[in-house]
Amino acid sequence: MLTLPETSERLGVVVTRVHDLLNDNKLIAHVRDGKRYIPAALFGADGTSGKFVPGVITLLTDGGYSDEEILRFLFTEDDSLPGRPVDALQGQLAREVLRRAQAMAI
């Protein structure tokens, strides 16, 4: 879990840009003890969130899912992928995760 300042460092942007990404549903945070943390697993090896992470978050948010529900979906093991959807977003199964998120959001 990364703090917002750690996330801004990783992305190479100012911390207010991280707030904008959260507000625009391009990133998602877990709230613990009143502080927001961004899961490091949302970022690929190059340090960016990739092109599919924001899409899944937006699809599920628009479908009425809460941040907690989205995080649960992303981090719950799925034998049919196999693995967690968040890991699949960084690989060849990213489009399958998007398809599932779209189906869930309907």
C-alpha positions as CSV (number, residue, x, y, z in Angstrom):
1,M,0.0,0.0,0.0
2,L,1.3,3.4,-1.0
3,T,0.6,6.7,0.6
4,L,-0.5,9.5,-1.7
5,P,3.0,11.1,-1.6
6,E,4.6,7.8,-2.4
7,T,2.2,7.4,-5.3
8,S,3.0,10.8,-6.6
9,E,6.7,9.9,-6.5
10,R,6.1,6.7,-8.3
11,L,4.1,8.4,-11.1
12,G,6.5,11.4,-11.2
13,V,3.7,13.9,-10.6
14,V,2.7,16.3,-7.8
15,V,0.5,15.0,-5.1
16,T,-2.4,17.1,-6.2
17,R,-2.4,15.2,-9.5
18,V,-2.9,12.0,-7.5
19,H,-5.9,13.6,-5.9
20,D,-7.2,14.4,-9.3
21,L,-6.7,10.8,-10.5
22,L,-8.6,9.6,-7.5
23,N,-11.4,12.1,-8.1
24,D,-11.6,11.2,-11.8
25,N,-11.8,7.4,-11.0
26,K,-8.4,6.8,-12.7
27,L,-7.0,5.4,-9.5
28,I,-8.6,3.9,-6.4
29,A,-7.7,4.0,-2.8
30,H,-8.3,2.0,0.3
31,V,-9.1,4.1,3.4
32,R,-7.5,2.9,6.7
33,D,-7.6,5.0,9.9
34,G,-8.9,8.0,7.9
35,K,-5.9,7.9,5.4
36,R,-6.0,6.9,1.8
37,Y,-3.7,4.3,0.5
38,I,-3.3,3.1,-3.1
39,P,-2.5,-0.5,-3.7
40,A,1.0,-0.9,-5.3
41,A,-0.4,-3.8,-7.4
42,L,-2.2,-1.3,-9.5
43,F,1.1,-0.3,-11.0
44,G,3.1,-2.2,-13.5
45,A,6.8,-2.8,-13.6
46,D,7.3,0.6,-15.4
47,G,5.6,2.4,-12.4
48,T,2.5,3.4,-14.3
49,S,-1.0,2.1,-13.8
50,G,-1.2,1.0,-17.4
51,K,-4.1,1.7,-19.8
52,F,-6.5,-0.9,-18.4
53,V,-6.6,-0.1,-14.7
54,P,-8.4,3.3,-15.1
55,G,-10.9,1.7,-17.5
56,V,-11.9,-1.0,-15.0
57,I,-12.3,1.4,-12.2
58,T,-14.4,3.8,-14.3
59,L,-16.6,0.9,-15.6
60,L,-17.3,-0.4,-12.1
61,T,-17.8,3.1,-10.6
62,D,-20.3,4.0,-13.3
63,G,-22.0,0.7,-12.6
64,G,-22.6,1.8,-9.0
65,Y,-19.9,-0.2,-7.3
66,S,-18.2,1.3,-4.2
67,D,-14.4,1.6,-3.9
68,E,-14.5,-1.2,-1.4
69,E,-16.4,-3.5,-3.9
70,I,-14.0,-2.6,-6.7
71,L,-11.0,-3.4,-4.6
72,R,-12.6,-6.7,-3.5
73,F,-13.2,-7.6,-7.2
74,L,-9.6,-6.6,-8.2
75,F,-7.9,-8.5,-5.4
76,T,-10.0,-11.7,-5.1
77,E,-8.4,-14.8,-6.6
78,D,-10.3,-16.0,-9.7
79,D,-9.5,-19.5,-10.8
80,S,-10.9,-18.9,-14.3
81,L,-8.3,-16.2,-15.0
82,P,-6.2,-17.7,-13.1
83,G,-5.1,-15.4,-10.4
84,R,-6.4,-12.0,-9.3
85,P,-7.9,-9.5,-11.8
86,V,-5.5,-6.8,-10.7
87,D,-2.6,-9.0,-11.9
88,A,-4.3,-9.9,-15.1
89,L,-4.7,-6.2,-16.0
90,Q,-0.9,-6.1,-16.4
91,G,-0.9,-9.0,-18.9
92,Q,-2.6,-10.7,-21.8
93,L,-5.9,-11.2,-19.9
94,A,-6.5,-7.5,-19.4
95,R,-9.3,-7.4,-22.0
96,E,-11.0,-10.3,-20.3
97,V,-11.0,-8.4,-17.0
98,L,-12.5,-5.4,-18.8
99,R,-15.2,-7.6,-20.3
100,R,-16.1,-9.0,-16.9
101,A,-16.2,-5.6,-15.3
102,Q,-18.4,-4.3,-18.1
103,A,-20.8,-7.3,-17.6
104,M,-20.9,-6.7,-13.8
105,A,-21.6,-3.0,-14.3
106,I,-24.8,-3.6,-16.4
